Amino acid sequence: MPHISVKLYPGRSEQQKVRLAEQIVKDVVSLLECSEESISLAIEEIKPGDWAEKVYRPDILNNPDKLYKQPGYNPFE
């Protein structure tokens, strides 16, 4: 029962978000050998000015053991 959470800056079209979700779900089904019905996916838009405190600090900086891909930026520098 994977649940996927995608956080990104505002500005993508609804079509882009739907296509992103479809592609992620397709890859998860293939890689995890699970049914599409078992997957849920949420997309949350975060304003650039809120990114450091709402995403970077809690999800990235404070959870390095959960990251499988490190970002190439630091919003505090």
N, CA, C, O and CB atoms as a CASP TS submission, in Angstrom:
PFRMAT TS
TARGET T0000
AUTHOR 0000-0000-0000
METHOD Language model
MODEL 1
PARENT N/A
ATOM      1  N   MET     1       0.832  -1.193   0.000  1.00  0.00           N
ATOM      2  CA  MET     1       0.000   0.000   0.000  1.00  0.00           C
ATOM      3  C   MET     1       0.875   1.253   0.000  1.00  0.00           C
ATOM      4  O   MET     1       0.862   1.997   0.981  1.00  0.00           O
ATOM      5  CB  MET     1      -0.946   0.000   1.216  1.00  0.00           C
ATOM      6  N   PRO     2       1.613   1.504  -1.040  1.00  0.00           N
ATOM      7  CA  PRO     2       2.402   2.723  -1.031  1.00  0.00           C
ATOM      8  C   PRO     2       1.533   3.975  -1.167  1.00  0.00           C
ATOM      9  O   PRO     2       0.587   4.028  -1.953  1.00  0.00           O
ATOM     10  CB  PRO     2       3.422   2.680  -2.147  1.00  0.00           C
ATOM     11  N   HIS     3       1.896   4.975  -0.368  1.00  0.00           N
ATOM     12  CA  HIS     3       1.332   6.314  -0.529  1.00  0.00           C
ATOM     13  C   HIS     3       2.498   7.212  -0.877  1.00  0.00           C
ATOM     14  O   HIS     3       3.516   7.209  -0.185  1.00  0.00           O
ATOM     15  CB  HIS     3       0.569   6.812   0.773  1.00  0.00           C
ATOM     16  N   ILE     4       2.361   7.973  -1.933  1.00  0.00           N
ATOM     17  CA  ILE     4       3.429   8.837  -2.420  1.00  0.00           C
ATOM     18  C   ILE     4       3.006  10.279  -2.241  1.00  0.00           C
ATOM     19  O   ILE     4       1.891  10.667  -2.588  1.00  0.00           O
ATOM     20  CB  ILE     4       3.765   8.539  -3.904  1.00  0.00           C
ATOM     21  N   SER     5       3.920  11.067  -1.691  1.00  0.00           N
ATOM     22  CA  SER     5       3.662  12.485  -1.485  1.00  0.00           C
ATOM     23  C   SER     5       4.680  13.284  -2.283  1.00  0.00           C
ATOM     24  O   SER     5       5.887  13.135  -2.095  1.00  0.00           O
ATOM     25  CB  SER     5       3.720  12.857   0.024  1.00  0.00           C
ATOM     26  N   VAL     6       4.183  14.131  -3.173  1.00  0.00           N
ATOM     27  CA  VAL     6       5.038  14.977  -3.996  1.00  0.00           C
ATOM     28  C   VAL     6       4.797  16.421  -3.575  1.00  0.00           C
ATOM     29  O   VAL     6       3.663  16.900  -3.566  1.00  0.00           O
ATOM     30  CB  VAL     6       4.754  14.772  -5.528  1.00  0.00           C
ATOM     31  N   LYS     7       5.880  17.103  -3.227  1.00  0.00           N
ATOM     32  CA  LYS     7       5.795  18.520  -2.866  1.00  0.00           C
ATOM     33  C   LYS     7       6.596  19.298  -3.904  1.00  0.00           C
ATOM     34  O   LYS     7       7.732  18.944  -4.222  1.00  0.00           O
ATOM     35  CB  LYS     7       6.334  18.788  -1.400  1.00  0.00           C
ATOM     36  N   LEU     8       5.998  20.348  -4.419  1.00  0.00           N
ATOM     37  CA  LEU     8       6.666  21.131  -5.448  1.00  0.00           C
ATOM     38  C   LEU     8       6.187  22.574  -5.423  1.00  0.00           C
ATOM     39  O   LEU     8       5.163  22.899  -4.821  1.00  0.00           O
ATOM     40  CB  LEU     8       6.428  20.518  -6.828  1.00  0.00           C
ATOM     41  N   TYR     9       6.949  23.427  -6.087  1.00  0.00           N
ATOM     42  CA  TYR     9       6.553  24.826  -6.218  1.00  0.00           C
ATOM     43  C   TYR     9       5.278  24.927  -7.053  1.00  0.00           C
ATOM     44  O   TYR     9       5.047  24.086  -7.922  1.00  0.00           O
ATOM     45  CB  TYR     9       7.691  25.662  -6.858  1.00  0.00           C
ATOM     46  N   PRO    10       4.452  25.933  -6.805  1.00  0.00           N
ATOM     47  CA  PRO    10       3.286  26.177  -7.654  1.00  0.00           C
ATOM     48  C   PRO    10       3.727  26.549  -9.068  1.00  0.00           C
ATOM     49  O   PRO    10       4.864  26.961  -9.296  1.00  0.00           O
ATOM     50  CB  PRO    10       2.403  27.293  -7.057  1.00  0.00           C
ATOM     51  N   GLY    11       2.808  26.394  -9.999  1.00  0.00           N
ATOM     52  CA  GLY    11       3.084  26.851 -11.355  1.00  0.00           C
ATOM     53  C   GLY    11       2.957  25.779 -12.410  1.00  0.00           C
ATOM     54  O   GLY    11       2.921  26.090 -13.601  1.00  0.00           O
ATOM     55  N   ARG    12       2.888  24.513 -12.000  1.00  0.00           N
ATOM     56  CA  ARG    12       2.686  23.450 -12.978  1.00  0.00           C
ATOM     57  C   ARG    12       1.204  23.392 -13.327  1.00  0.00           C
ATOM     58  O   ARG    12       0.341  23.657 -12.491  1.00  0.00           O
ATOM     59  CB  ARG    12       3.190  22.075 -12.433  1.00  0.00           C
ATOM     60  N   SER    13       0.936  23.048 -14.548  1.00  0.00           N
ATOM     61  CA  SER    13      -0.464  22.943 -14.971  1.00  0.00           C
ATOM     62  C   SER    13      -1.083  21.684 -14.374  1.00  0.00           C
ATOM     63  O   SER    13      -0.384  20.777 -13.921  1.00  0.00           O
ATOM     64  CB  SER    13      -0.578  22.924 -16.523  1.00  0.00           C
ATOM     65  N   GLU    14      -2.405  21.655 -14.387  1.00  0.00           N
ATOM     66  CA  GLU    14      -3.108  20.461 -13.908  1.00  0.00           C
ATOM     67  C   GLU    14      -2.725  19.258 -14.769  1.00  0.00           C
ATOM     68  O   GLU    14      -2.566  18.149 -14.259  1.00  0.00           O
ATOM     69  CB  GLU    14      -4.650  20.680 -13.930  1.00  0.00           C
ATOM     70  N   GLN    15      -2.578  19.481 -16.059  1.00  0.00           N
ATOM     71  CA  GLN    15      -2.183  18.405 -16.969  1.00  0.00           C
ATOM     72  C   GLN    15      -0.795  17.873 -16.601  1.00  0.00           C
ATOM     73  O   GLN    15      -0.584  16.660 -16.616  1.00  0.00           O
ATOM     74  CB  GLN    15      -2.197  18.902 -18.434  1.00  0.00           C
ATOM     75  N   GLN    16       0.142  18.744 -16.274  1.00  0.00           N
ATOM     76  CA  GLN    16       1.476  18.294 -15.878  1.00  0.00           C
ATOM     77  C   GLN    16       1.418  17.462 -14.601  1.00  0.00           C
ATOM     78  O   GLN    16       2.097  16.442 -14.483  1.00  0.00           O
ATOM     79  CB  GLN    16       2.408  19.494 -15.682  1.00  0.00           C
ATOM     80  N   LYS    17       0.600  17.906 -13.646  1.00  0.00           N
ATOM     81  CA  LYS    17       0.493  17.166 -12.382  1.00  0.00           C
ATOM     82  C   LYS    17      -0.158  15.805 -12.598  1.00  0.00           C
ATOM     83  O   LYS    17       0.252  14.821 -11.984  1.00  0.00           O
ATOM     84  CB  LYS    17      -0.311  17.974 -11.352  1.00  0.00           C
ATOM     85  N   VAL    18      -1.162  15.739 -13.459  1.00  0.00           N
ATOM     86  CA  VAL    18      -1.805  14.455 -13.766  1.00  0.00           C
ATOM     87  C   VAL    18      -0.805  13.530 -14.447  1.00  0.00           C
ATOM     88  O   VAL    18      -0.722  12.351 -14.102  1.00  0.00           O
ATOM     89  CB  VAL    18      -3.056  14.660 -14.668  1.00  0.00           C
ATOM     90  N   ARG    19      -0.053  14.043 -15.400  1.00  0.00           N
ATOM     91  CA  ARG    19       0.942  13.220 -16.106  1.00  0.00           C
ATOM     92  C   ARG    19       2.042  12.750 -15.165  1.00  0.00           C
ATOM     93  O   ARG    19       2.499  11.611 -15.260  1.00  0.00           O
ATOM     94  CB  ARG    19       1.557  14.005 -17.269  1.00  0.00           C
ATOM     95  N   LEU    20       2.468  13.621 -14.257  1.00  0.00           N
ATOM     96  CA  LEU    20       3.470  13.233 -13.261  1.00  0.00           C
ATOM     97  C   LEU    20       2.945  12.092 -12.400  1.00  0.00           C
ATOM     98  O   LEU    20       3.634  11.094 -12.192  1.00  0.00           O
ATOM     99  CB  LEU    20       3.855  14.436 -12.376  1.00  0.00           C
ATOM    100  N   ALA    21       1.731  12.243 -11.906  1.00  0.00           N
ATOM    101  CA  ALA    21       1.126  11.205 -11.071  1.00  0.00           C
ATOM    102  C   ALA    21       1.006   9.894 -11.842  1.00  0.00           C
ATOM    103  O   ALA    21       1.331   8.832 -11.311  1.00  0.00           O
ATOM    104  CB  ALA    21      -0.257  11.655 -10.568  1.00  0.00           C
ATOM    105  N   GLU    22       0.547   9.958 -13.074  1.00  0.00           N
ATOM    106  CA  GLU    22       0.405   8.745 -13.882  1.00  0.00           C
ATOM    107  C   GLU    22       1.741   8.043 -14.082  1.00  0.00           C
ATOM    108  O   GLU    22       1.825   6.818 -13.993  1.00  0.00           O
ATOM    109  CB  GLU    22      -0.209   9.080 -15.236  1.00  0.00           C
ATOM    110  N   GLN    23       2.778   8.816 -14.350  1.00  0.00           N
ATOM    111  CA  GLN    23       4.096   8.216 -14.594  1.00  0.00           C
ATOM    112  C   GLN    23       4.671   7.605 -13.319  1.00  0.00           C
ATOM    113  O   GLN    23       5.240   6.514 -13.354  1.00  0.00           O
ATOM    114  CB  GLN    23       5.066   9.265 -15.155  1.00  0.00           C
ATOM    115  N   ILE    24       4.527   8.297 -12.210  1.00  0.00           N
ATOM    116  CA  ILE    24       5.017   7.760 -10.936  1.00  0.00           C
ATOM    117  C   ILE    24       4.285   6.468 -10.605  1.00  0.00           C
ATOM    118  O   ILE    24       4.913   5.478 -10.231  1.00  0.00           O
ATOM    119  CB  ILE    24       4.835   8.792  -9.795  1.00  0.00           C
ATOM    120  N   VAL    25       2.966   6.470 -10.740  1.00  0.00           N
ATOM    121  CA  VAL    25       2.179   5.266 -10.443  1.00  0.00           C
ATOM    122  C   VAL    25       2.611   4.125 -11.357  1.00  0.00           C
ATOM    123  O   VAL    25       2.768   2.994 -10.897  1.00  0.00           O
ATOM    124  CB  VAL    25       0.660   5.544 -10.606  1.00  0.00           C
ATOM    125  N   LYS    26       2.802   4.400 -12.619  1.00  0.00           N
ATOM    126  CA  LYS    26       3.237   3.372 -13.564  1.00  0.00           C
ATOM    127  C   LYS    26       4.564   2.760 -13.119  1.00  0.00           C
ATOM    128  O   LYS    26       4.722   1.540 -13.131  1.00  0.00           O
ATOM    129  CB  LYS    26       3.370   3.962 -14.982  1.00  0.00           C
ATOM    130  N   ASP    27       5.505   3.597 -12.731  1.00  0.00           N
ATOM    131  CA  ASP    27       6.810   3.105 -12.290  1.00  0.00           C
ATOM    132  C   ASP    27       6.719   2.318 -10.991  1.00  0.00           C
ATOM    133  O   ASP    27       7.394   1.301 -10.835  1.00  0.00           O
ATOM    134  CB  ASP    27       7.771   4.262 -12.117  1.00  0.00           C
ATOM    135  N   VAL    28       5.897   2.774 -10.062  1.00  0.00           N
ATOM    136  CA  VAL    28       5.728   2.058  -8.796  1.00  0.00           C
ATOM    137  C   VAL    28       5.122   0.675  -9.038  1.00  0.00           C
ATOM    138  O   VAL    28       5.579  -0.312  -8.462  1.00  0.00           O
ATOM    139  CB  VAL    28       4.839   2.871  -7.828  1.00  0.00           C
ATOM    140  N   VAL    29       4.113   0.602  -9.873  1.00  0.00           N
ATOM    141  CA  VAL    29       3.496  -0.692 -10.206  1.00  0.00           C
ATOM    142  C   VAL    29       4.554  -1.636 -10.771  1.00  0.00           C
ATOM    143  O   VAL    29       4.623  -2.802 -10.382  1.00  0.00           O
ATOM    144  CB  VAL    29       2.330  -0.509 -11.228  1.00  0.00           C
ATOM    145  N   SER    30       5.361  -1.140 -11.672  1.00  0.00           N
ATOM    146  CA  SER    30       6.378  -1.956 -12.318  1.00  0.00           C
ATOM    147  C   SER    30       7.479  -2.389 -11.344  1.00  0.00           C
ATOM    148  O   SER    30       7.843  -3.564 -11.293  1.00  0.00           O
ATOM    149  CB  SER    30       6.988  -1.194 -13.479  1.00  0.00           C
ATOM    150  N   LEU    31       7.997  -1.446 -10.582  1.00  0.00           N
ATOM    151  CA  LEU    31       9.125  -1.741  -9.698  1.00  0.00           C
ATOM    152  C   LEU    31       8.739  -2.534  -8.453  1.00  0.00           C
ATOM    153  O   LEU    31       9.485  -3.416  -8.026  1.00  0.00           O
ATOM    154  CB  LEU    31       9.780  -0.461  -9.280  1.00  0.00           C
ATOM    155  N   LEU    32       7.591  -2.232  -7.871  1.00  0.00           N
ATOM    156  CA  LEU    32       7.186  -2.899  -6.634  1.00  0.00           C
ATOM    157  C   LEU    32       6.258  -4.095  -6.877  1.00  0.00           C
ATOM    158  O   LEU    32       5.881  -4.809  -5.948  1.00  0.00           O
ATOM    159  CB  LEU    32       6.501  -1.904  -5.722  1.00  0.00           C
ATOM    160  N   GLU    33       5.904  -4.291  -8.144  1.00  0.00           N
ATOM    161  CA  GLU    33       5.029  -5.404  -8.516  1.00  0.00           C
ATOM    162  C   GLU    33       3.759  -5.417  -7.667  1.00  0.00           C
ATOM    163  O   GLU    33       3.396  -6.423  -7.058  1.00  0.00           O
ATOM    164  CB  GLU    33       5.772  -6.737  -8.370  1.00  0.00           C
ATOM    165  N   CYS    34       3.110  -4.273  -7.653  1.00  0.00           N
ATOM    166  CA  CYS    34       1.852  -4.141  -6.917  1.00  0.00           C
ATOM    167  C   CYS    34       0.774  -3.664  -7.878  1.00  0.00           C
ATOM    168  O   CYS    34       1.067  -3.275  -9.009  1.00  0.00           O
ATOM    169  CB  CYS    34       2.000  -3.157  -5.713  1.00  0.00           C
ATOM    170  N   SER    35      -0.444  -3.693  -7.435  1.00  0.00           N
ATOM    171  CA  SER    35      -1.536  -3.240  -8.295  1.00  0.00           C
ATOM    172  C   SER    35      -1.687  -1.728  -8.203  1.00  0.00           C
ATOM    173  O   SER    35      -1.373  -1.118  -7.180  1.00  0.00           O
ATOM    174  CB  SER    35      -2.857  -3.933  -7.910  1.00  0.00           C
ATOM    175  N   GLU    36      -2.167  -1.142  -9.274  1.00  0.00           N
ATOM    176  CA  GLU    36      -2.408   0.305  -9.296  1.00  0.00           C
ATOM    177  C   GLU    36      -3.415   0.701  -8.221  1.00  0.00           C
ATOM    178  O   GLU    36      -3.326   1.793  -7.658  1.00  0.00           O
ATOM    179  CB  GLU    36      -2.911   0.749 -10.683  1.00  0.00           C
ATOM    180  N   GLU    37      -4.368  -0.175  -7.935  1.00  0.00           N
ATOM    181  CA  GLU    37      -5.399   0.115  -6.940  1.00  0.00           C
ATOM    182  C   GLU    37      -4.835   0.282  -5.528  1.00  0.00           C
ATOM    183  O   GLU    37      -5.474   0.890  -4.670  1.00  0.00           O
ATOM    184  CB  GLU    37      -6.432  -0.987  -6.943  1.00  0.00           C
ATOM    185  N   SER    38      -3.657  -0.247  -5.294  1.00  0.00           N
ATOM    186  CA  SER    38      -3.084  -0.151  -3.943  1.00  0.00           C
ATOM    187  C   SER    38      -2.299   1.139  -3.721  1.00  0.00           C
ATOM    188  O   SER    38      -1.824   1.394  -2.614  1.00  0.00           O
ATOM    189  CB  SER    38      -2.180  -1.339  -3.682  1.00  0.00           C
ATOM    190  N   ILE    39      -2.162   1.943  -4.754  1.00  0.00           N
ATOM    191  CA  ILE    39      -1.326   3.151  -4.680  1.00  0.00           C
ATOM    192  C   ILE    39      -2.188   4.400  -4.533  1.00  0.00           C
ATOM    193  O   ILE    39      -3.210   4.555  -5.200  1.00  0.00           O
ATOM    194  CB  ILE    39      -0.435   3.270  -5.933  1.00  0.00           C
ATOM    195  N   SER    40      -1.751   5.281  -3.648  1.00  0.00           N
ATOM    196  CA  SER    40      -2.342   6.623  -3.573  1.00  0.00           C
ATOM    197  C   SER    40      -1.218   7.628  -3.737  1.00  0.00           C
ATOM    198  O   SER    40      -0.069   7.348  -3.394  1.00  0.00           O
ATOM    199  CB  SER    40      -3.114   6.849  -2.216  1.00  0.00           C
ATOM    200  N   LEU    41      -1.550   8.791  -4.257  1.00  0.00           N
ATOM    201  CA  LEU    41      -0.542   9.810  -4.522  1.00  0.00           C
ATOM    202  C   LEU    41      -1.148  11.186  -4.302  1.00  0.00           C
ATOM    203  O   LEU    41      -2.240  11.483  -4.785  1.00  0.00           O
ATOM    204  CB  LEU    41       0.015   9.680  -5.958  1.00  0.00           C
ATOM    205  N   ALA    42      -0.428  12.016  -3.572  1.00  0.00           N
ATOM    206  CA  ALA    42      -0.861  13.390  -3.309  1.00  0.00           C
ATOM    207  C   ALA    42       0.191  14.355  -3.841  1.00  0.00           C
ATOM    208  O   ALA    42       1.391  14.086  -3.771  1.00  0.00           O
ATOM    209  CB  ALA    42      -1.101  13.622  -1.787  1.00  0.00           C
ATOM    210  N   ILE    43      -0.269  15.468  -4.366  1.00  0.00           N
ATOM    211  CA  ILE    43       0.629  16.538  -4.802  1.00  0.00           C
ATOM    212  C   ILE    43       0.274  17.782  -4.007  1.00  0.00           C
ATOM    213  O   ILE    43      -0.876  18.220  -3.981  1.00  0.00           O
ATOM    214  CB  ILE    43       0.520  16.799  -6.352  1.00  0.00           C
ATOM    215  N   GLU    44       1.290  18.342  -3.358  1.00  0.00           N
ATOM    216  CA  GLU    44       1.098  19.537  -2.538  1.00  0.00           C
ATOM    217  C   GLU    44       1.997  20.655  -3.071  1.00  0.00           C
ATOM    218  O   GLU    44       3.209  20.484  -3.205  1.00  0.00           O
ATOM    219  CB  GLU    44       1.408  19.241  -1.032  1.00  0.00           C
ATOM    220  N   GLU    45       1.394  21.776  -3.366  1.00  0.00           N
ATOM    221  CA  GLU    45       2.165  22.921  -3.823  1.00  0.00           C
ATOM    222  C   GLU    45       2.615  23.746  -2.617  1.00  0.00           C
ATOM    223  O   GLU    45       1.817  24.086  -1.744  1.00  0.00           O
ATOM    224  CB  GLU    45       1.335  23.788  -4.806  1.00  0.00           C
ATOM    225  N   ILE    46       3.902  24.058  -2.591  1.00  0.00           N
ATOM    226  CA  ILE    46       4.500  24.824  -1.498  1.00  0.00           C
ATOM    227  C   ILE    46       5.112  26.087  -2.092  1.00  0.00           C
ATOM    228  O   ILE    46       5.908  26.007  -3.027  1.00  0.00           O
ATOM    229  CB  ILE    46       5.578  23.980  -0.722  1.00  0.00           C
ATOM    230  N   LYS    47       4.755  27.238  -1.565  1.00  0.00           N
ATOM    231  CA  LYS    47       5.307  28.507  -2.046  1.00  0.00           C
ATOM    232  C   LYS    47       6.818  28.532  -1.818  1.00  0.00           C
ATOM    233  O   LYS    47       7.297  28.016  -0.808  1.00  0.00           O
ATOM    234  CB  LYS    47       4.628  29.712  -1.333  1.00  0.00           C
ATOM    235  N   PRO    48       7.576  29.126  -2.747  1.00  0.00           N
ATOM    236  CA  PRO    48       9.031  29.176  -2.604  1.00  0.00           C
ATOM    237  C   PRO    48       9.491  29.750  -1.261  1.00  0.00           C
ATOM    238  O   PRO    48      10.466  29.270  -0.684  1.00  0.00           O
ATOM    239  CB  PRO    48       9.618  29.995  -3.723  1.00  0.00           C
ATOM    240  N   GLY    49       8.804  30.760  -0.770  1.00  0.00           N
ATOM    241  CA  GLY    49       9.179  31.365   0.505  1.00  0.00           C
ATOM    242  C   GLY    49       8.944  30.471   1.708  1.00  0.00           C
ATOM    243  O   GLY    49       9.509  30.706   2.776  1.00  0.00           O
ATOM    244  N   ASP    50       8.116  29.447   1.545  1.00  0.00           N
ATOM    245  CA  ASP    50       7.815  28.504   2.624  1.00  0.00           C
ATOM    246  C   ASP    50       8.610  27.208   2.520  1.00  0.00           C
ATOM    247  O   ASP    50       8.572  26.387   3.437  1.00  0.00           O
ATOM    248  CB  ASP    50       6.342  28.188   2.629  1.00  0.00           C
ATOM    249  N   TRP    51       9.330  27.012   1.416  1.00  0.00           N
ATOM    250  CA  TRP    51       9.989  25.738   1.132  1.00  0.00           C
ATOM    251  C   TRP    51      10.964  25.321   2.237  1.00  0.00           C
ATOM    252  O   TRP    51      10.938  24.176   2.686  1.00  0.00           O
ATOM    253  CB  TRP    51      10.724  25.825  -0.191  1.00  0.00           C
ATOM    254  N   ALA    52      11.807  26.227   2.667  1.00  0.00           N
ATOM    255  CA  ALA    52      12.835  25.871   3.654  1.00  0.00           C
ATOM    256  C   ALA    52      12.219  25.343   4.951  1.00  0.00           C
ATOM    257  O   ALA    52      12.679  24.340   5.498  1.00  0.00           O
ATOM    258  CB  ALA    52      13.719  27.085   3.957  1.00  0.00           C
ATOM    259  N   GLU    53      11.195  26.009   5.433  1.00  0.00           N
ATOM    260  CA  GLU    53      10.612  25.611   6.715  1.00  0.00           C
ATOM    261  C   GLU    53       9.557  24.511   6.611  1.00  0.00           C
ATOM    262  O   GLU    53       9.385  23.735   7.552  1.00  0.00           O
ATOM    263  CB  GLU    53      10.004  26.803   7.371  1.00  0.00           C
ATOM    264  N   LYS    54       8.852  24.432   5.486  1.00  0.00           N
ATOM    265  CA  LYS    54       7.786  23.433   5.357  1.00  0.00           C
ATOM    266  C   LYS    54       8.250  22.126   4.713  1.00  0.00           C
ATOM    267  O   LYS    54       7.615  21.086   4.890  1.00  0.00           O
ATOM    268  CB  LYS    54       6.653  24.008   4.551  1.00  0.00           C
ATOM    269  N   VAL    55       9.352  22.178   3.967  1.00  0.00           N
ATOM    270  CA  VAL    55       9.813  20.974   3.275  1.00  0.00           C
ATOM    271  C   VAL    55      11.266  20.650   3.626  1.00  0.00           C
ATOM    272  O   VAL    55      11.555  19.573   4.147  1.00  0.00           O
ATOM    273  CB  VAL    55       9.666  21.146   1.760  1.00  0.00           C
ATOM    274  N   TYR    56      12.172  21.578   3.344  1.00  0.00           N
ATOM    275  CA  TYR    56      13.602  21.273   3.497  1.00  0.00           C
ATOM    276  C   TYR    56      13.962  20.868   4.927  1.00  0.00           C
ATOM    277  O   TYR    56      14.571  19.821   5.146  1.00  0.00           O
ATOM    278  CB  TYR    56      14.438  22.478   3.084  1.00  0.00           C
ATOM    279  N   ARG    57      13.588  21.687   5.880  1.00  0.00           N
ATOM    280  CA  ARG    57      13.965  21.373   7.267  1.00  0.00           C
ATOM    281  C   ARG    57      13.297  20.083   7.772  1.00  0.00           C
ATOM    282  O   ARG    57      14.011  19.188   8.226  1.00  0.00           O
ATOM    283  CB  ARG    57      13.590  22.542   8.186  1.00  0.00           C
ATOM    284  N   PRO    58      11.964  19.946   7.714  1.00  0.00           N
ATOM    285  CA  PRO    58      11.349  18.747   8.293  1.00  0.00           C
ATOM    286  C   PRO    58      11.550  17.470   7.479  1.00  0.00           C
ATOM    287  O   PRO    58      11.743  16.399   8.054  1.00  0.00           O
ATOM    288  CB  PRO    58       9.891  18.980   8.465  1.00  0.00           C
ATOM    289  N   ASP    59      11.507  17.568   6.152  1.00  0.00           N
ATOM    290  CA  ASP    59      11.531  16.359   5.332  1.00  0.00           C
ATOM    291  C   ASP    59      12.920  15.955   4.855  1.00  0.00           C
ATOM    292  O   ASP    59      13.173  14.774   4.616  1.00  0.00           O
ATOM    293  CB  ASP    59      10.650  16.548   4.152  1.00  0.00           C
ATOM    294  N   ILE    60      13.808  16.905   4.715  1.00  0.00           N
ATOM    295  CA  ILE    60      15.134  16.626   4.154  1.00  0.00           C
ATOM    296  C   ILE    60      16.213  16.713   5.230  1.00  0.00           C
ATOM    297  O   ILE    60      16.892  15.726   5.516  1.00  0.00           O
ATOM    298  CB  ILE    60      15.450  17.603   3.010  1.00  0.00           C
ATOM    299  N   LEU    61      16.369  17.881   5.818  1.00  0.00           N
ATOM    300  CA  LEU    61      17.425  18.092   6.807  1.00  0.00           C
ATOM    301  C   LEU    61      17.256  17.204   8.040  1.00  0.00           C
ATOM    302  O   LEU    61      18.232  16.632   8.524  1.00  0.00           O
ATOM    303  CB  LEU    61      17.455  19.548   7.227  1.00  0.00           C
ATOM    304  N   ASN    62      16.052  17.084   8.544  1.00  0.00           N
ATOM    305  CA  ASN    62      15.817  16.324   9.770  1.00  0.00           C
ATOM    306  C   ASN    62      15.553  14.841   9.547  1.00  0.00           C
ATOM    307  O   ASN    62      15.317  14.114  10.512  1.00  0.00           O
ATOM    308  CB  ASN    62      14.667  16.912  10.501  1.00  0.00           C
ATOM    309  N   ASN    63      15.586  14.375   8.311  1.00  0.00           N
ATOM    310  CA  ASN    63      15.325  12.961   8.012  1.00  0.00           C
ATOM    311  C   ASN    63      16.307  12.388   6.992  1.00  0.00           C
ATOM    312  O   ASN    63      15.880  11.786   6.007  1.00  0.00           O
ATOM    313  CB  ASN    63      13.906  12.795   7.497  1.00  0.00           C
ATOM    314  N   PRO    64      17.595  12.558   7.204  1.00  0.00           N
ATOM    315  CA  PRO    64      18.551  12.080   6.202  1.00  0.00           C
ATOM    316  C   PRO    64      18.507  10.564   6.005  1.00  0.00           C
ATOM    317  O   PRO    64      18.824  10.076   4.920  1.00  0.00           O
ATOM    318  CB  PRO    64      19.948  12.493   6.595  1.00  0.00           C
ATOM    319  N   ASP    65      18.122   9.821   7.029  1.00  0.00           N
ATOM    320  CA  ASP    65      18.066   8.360   6.921  1.00  0.00           C
ATOM    321  C   ASP    65      16.920   7.879   6.040  1.00  0.00           C
ATOM    322  O   ASP    65      16.912   6.721   5.621  1.00  0.00           O
ATOM    323  CB  ASP    65      17.933   7.747   8.296  1.00  0.00           C
ATOM    324  N   LYS    66      15.959   8.741   5.754  1.00  0.00           N
ATOM    325  CA  LYS    66      14.819   8.373   4.914  1.00  0.00           C
ATOM    326  C   LYS    66      15.005   8.793   3.457  1.00  0.00           C
ATOM    327  O   LYS    66      14.229   8.388   2.592  1.00  0.00           O
ATOM    328  CB  LYS    66      13.553   8.994   5.464  1.00  0.00           C
ATOM    329  N   LEU    67      16.023   9.598   3.182  1.00  0.00           N
ATOM    330  CA  LEU    67      16.243  10.097   1.825  1.00  0.00           C
ATOM    331  C   LEU    67      16.976   9.072   0.975  1.00  0.00           C
ATOM    332  O   LEU    67      17.991   8.517   1.395  1.00  0.00           O
ATOM    333  CB  LEU    67      17.029  11.406   1.858  1.00  0.00           C
ATOM    334  N   TYR    68      16.462   8.827  -0.207  1.00  0.00           N
ATOM    335  CA  TYR    68      17.136   7.959  -1.163  1.00  0.00           C
ATOM    336  C   TYR    68      17.760   8.771  -2.282  1.00  0.00           C
ATOM    337  O   TYR    68      18.493   8.233  -3.112  1.00  0.00           O
ATOM    338  CB  TYR    68      16.161   6.934  -1.735  1.00  0.00           C
ATOM    339  N   LYS    69      17.474  10.057  -2.307  1.00  0.00           N
ATOM    340  CA  LYS    69      18.076  10.981  -3.264  1.00  0.00           C
ATOM    341  C   LYS    69      18.232  12.317  -2.558  1.00  0.00           C
ATOM    342  O   LYS    69      17.248  12.965  -2.203  1.00  0.00           O
ATOM    343  CB  LYS    69      17.208  11.120  -4.574  1.00  0.00           C
ATOM    344  N   GLN    70      19.485  12.722  -2.358  1.00  0.00           N
ATOM    345  CA  GLN    70      19.786  13.993  -1.708  1.00  0.00           C
ATOM    346  C   GLN    70      19.610  15.139  -2.704  1.00  0.00           C
ATOM    347  O   GLN    70      19.915  14.979  -3.886  1.00  0.00           O
ATOM    348  CB  GLN    70      21.224  13.988  -1.131  1.00  0.00           C
ATOM    349  N   PRO    71      19.121  16.298  -2.237  1.00  0.00           N
ATOM    350  CA  PRO    71      19.038  17.447  -3.146  1.00  0.00           C
ATOM    351  C   PRO    71      20.422  18.055  -3.367  1.00  0.00           C
ATOM    352  O   PRO    71      21.338  17.845  -2.572  1.00  0.00           O
ATOM    353  CB  PRO    71      18.069  18.516  -2.587  1.00  0.00           C
ATOM    354  N   GLY    72      20.556  18.790  -4.428  1.00  0.00           N
ATOM    355  CA  GLY    72      21.814  19.453  -4.727  1.00  0.00           C
ATOM    356  C   GLY    72      21.800  20.917  -4.344  1.00  0.00           C
ATOM    357  O   GLY    72      22.534  21.719  -4.922  1.00  0.00           O
ATOM    358  N   TYR    73      20.971  21.274  -3.372  1.00  0.00           N
ATOM    359  CA  TYR    73      20.860  22.663  -2.941  1.00  0.00           C
ATOM    360  C   TYR    73      20.701  22.710  -1.428  1.00  0.00           C
ATOM    361  O   TYR    73      20.373  21.708  -0.793  1.00  0.00           O
ATOM    362  CB  TYR    73      19.669  23.369  -3.640  1.00  0.00           C
ATOM    363  N   ASN    74      20.936  23.886  -0.863  1.00  0.00           N
ATOM    364  CA  ASN    74      20.676  24.141   0.552  1.00  0.00           C
ATOM    365  C   ASN    74      20.067  25.541   0.624  1.00  0.00           C
ATOM    366  O   ASN    74      20.755  26.527   0.359  1.00  0.00           O
ATOM    367  CB  ASN    74      22.000  24.021   1.438  1.00  0.00           C
ATOM    368  N   PRO    75      18.785  25.637   0.978  1.00  0.00           N
ATOM    369  CA  PRO    75      18.132  26.950   0.975  1.00  0.00           C
ATOM    370  C   PRO    75      18.622  27.884   2.083  1.00  0.00           C
ATOM    371  O   PRO    75      18.255  29.059   2.107  1.00  0.00           O
ATOM    372  CB  PRO    75      16.645  26.769   1.104  1.00  0.00           C
ATOM    373  N   PHE    76      19.439  27.376   2.992  1.00  0.00           N
ATOM    374  CA  PHE    76      19.938  28.198   4.090  1.00  0.00           C
ATOM    375  C   PHE    76      21.300  28.796   3.786  1.00  0.00           C
ATOM    376  O   PHE    76      21.836  29.551   4.597  1.00  0.00           O
ATOM    377  CB  PHE    76      20.015  27.381   5.357  1.00  0.00           C
ATOM    378  N   GLU    77      21.862  28.477   2.644  1.00  0.00           N
ATOM    379  CA  GLU    77      23.184  29.017   2.276  1.00  0.00           C
ATOM    380  C   GLU    77      23.047  30.263   1.450  1.00  0.00           C
ATOM    381  O   GLU    77      24.051  30.853   1.051  1.00  0.00           O
ATOM    382  CB  GLU    77      24.001  27.984   1.510  1.00  0.00           C
TER
END
